[in-house]
Amino acid sequence: MSTETILILGGSFAGIGAAHYALRHTIPQLPKKQGVTYTVTLVNPSKDFYWRIAGPRAAVSKQLIPPSKYLYPIEPAFAYAKGTFNFVQGSAAHIDTAGHTVSVTTASGQQQSIHYAALIIATGVTTPSPLFTQTNNGSDLESTYNDFQKALSTAKHVVIGGGGPVGVETAGEIAEFLNGKPGFLSSGPKNPRGKVTLICADKKMLPILREAISKTAEKYLNRLGAEVLYNTKVVSATSTEEGKTLVQLADGKTIQADLYVDATGVRPNTSFLPKELLDNRNRVSCNPRTLRVEAAGPLVYVVGDVGSYTRGGVMDMADAIPVAMTNLKTDLVAHISGKPPGPDRYYTANLKEQQIAPIGTAKGVGAFGGWRVPSIMVWFLKGRDYMIGMMALPTVNGDSWKKEGKWKPEVGRAGLSSG
Ligand SMILES: Cc1cc2nc3c(=O)[nH]c(=O)nc-3n(C[C@H](O)[C@H](O)[C@H](O)COP(=O)(O)OP(=O)(O)OC[C@H]3O[C@@H](n4cnc5c(N)ncnc54)[C@H](O)[C@@H]3O)c2cc1C
């Protein structure tokens, strides 16, 4: 009896989703081959899944979001697949596409070589601020939050770099923590305890959303005691001897901050991959319709924010994971049976105006499918608990992937272009 491995690198939204999809819909549909069984191996540096979406509030207050709400053990969530699922705590260090192996550095520092029949790259992105990225284990993130919360309790001026959703949400959470909730009709806090400054490189915040929504976001931030500086960038942030941070702006101004949060974007986790597999933004280059990583040879796919095909985000996974995993199944069936492959399933990016951003615990802005969403709806969908109650457990235990999802084959197979 031999075992063939569907190897998944990265255990977050994309990798966990791909693993559940493979166990529930891919492996059960493979043709039976005498003496061969297929299993899923998931490699991730931490044993815990991090509900990153809640980062802006969890970083600020463990009373509002305790660790048990943002960290979820991965292995027990796959108990239903005992014998077919393996978890390796470690990081992919090297890939040999010709030999179909990935070298993994395990948590105990050993090198493990894993041979794959099929490979899914889902190693995501790292944020410049340690507040929004889990590294080796959940307790490290907890101590990062403890340190931040201690410093925040005495902070008089906090600067946040970056006018995207993470910067806006973080500014709102910090401002409300420092200054409290404003009265119903007030335009600012009564007795502000601290100043919060959000630095936005553009003339508006929240790039995906229209300007009018950005203006409303600014109004809500102002009510909580946060100001927004537009059209300037953070050039550098250096620690001073007094324990402060000197934030240098592109327009020549400097701000001495008690705390600085860098929310200026993300960096793909691809340093273990050869350059030939990457695009010019260091994302994994793939066929944008099939999500195959064609330069890596057959049976290699990418899902999640690390892929060249996506503008990122958790909602996009609902479109991308079924595509990559259906094409993986088609390719594996052809590989096992020796018959020509069936039709491809295609990914189409949803590029509509779609994003919701809570601003403090009571307000928020956003749009869904091109329609502006009222503040109360943003609160209901996300602001209450950053979607933990609605989505965290189904994401980690695979209930989100109970159904394979319907699709119609298009005529022909997708071309070899890489996006
Ligand atoms: C603060 C914040 C708030 C957000 N809020 C929202 C939101 O409200 N809605 C939304 O749609 N999106 C949101 N996003 C974006 C969302 O978090 C990402 O789209 C999502 O995390 C991407 O998931 P992923 O699985 O592709 O990658 P990641 O979540 O980045 O996970 C990658 C995983 O791979 C692991 N890994 C890295 N390197 C290796 C390696 N060499 N070997 C093995 N494993 C490795 C990492 O440790 C990690 O566990 C937010 C992002 C941030 C930072």
The ligand as an ORCA input file, in Angstrom:
! r2SCAN-3c Opt
* xyz 0 1
  C      -5.687     43.386      9.943
  C      -6.297     42.771      8.735
  C      -7.689     42.787      8.595
  C      -8.268     42.186      7.478
  N      -9.635     42.223      7.333
  C     -10.209     41.648      6.257
  C     -11.616     41.659      6.073
  O     -12.348     42.200      6.875
  N     -12.134     41.046      4.984
  C     -11.347     40.435      4.049
  O     -11.866     39.896      3.067
  N     -10.002     40.424      4.181
  C      -9.421     41.004      5.258
  N      -8.066     41.005      5.394
  C      -7.268     40.285      4.406
  C      -7.229     38.816      4.817
  O      -6.754     38.689      6.126
  C      -6.373     38.047      3.836
  O      -7.067     38.074      2.598
  C      -6.171     36.626      4.297
  O      -5.489     36.558      5.524
  C      -5.378     35.873      3.245
  O      -5.400     34.535      3.606
  P      -4.276     33.545      3.066
  O      -4.621     32.210      3.615
  O      -4.132     33.703      1.602
  O      -2.921     34.069      3.688
  P      -2.501     34.440      5.177
  O      -3.696     34.722      6.016
  O      -1.452     35.472      5.040
  O      -1.872     33.099      5.718
  C      -0.736     32.501      5.187
  C      -0.353     31.354      6.095
  O       0.803     30.724      5.533
  C       1.786     30.596      6.547
  N       3.114     30.584      5.924
  C       3.889     31.632      5.566
  N       5.047     31.206      5.038
  C       4.999     29.845      5.059
  C       5.901     28.823      4.639
  N       7.090     29.114      4.108
  N       5.520     27.531      4.809
  C       4.316     27.208      5.353
  N       3.433     28.137      5.768
  C       3.765     29.441      5.618
  C       1.559     31.790      7.443
  O       2.152     31.599      8.720
  C       0.027     31.816      7.484
  O      -0.481     30.940      8.451
  C      -7.456     41.599      6.493
  C      -6.065     41.605      6.626
  C      -5.480     42.185      7.736
  C      -3.983     42.194      7.863
*
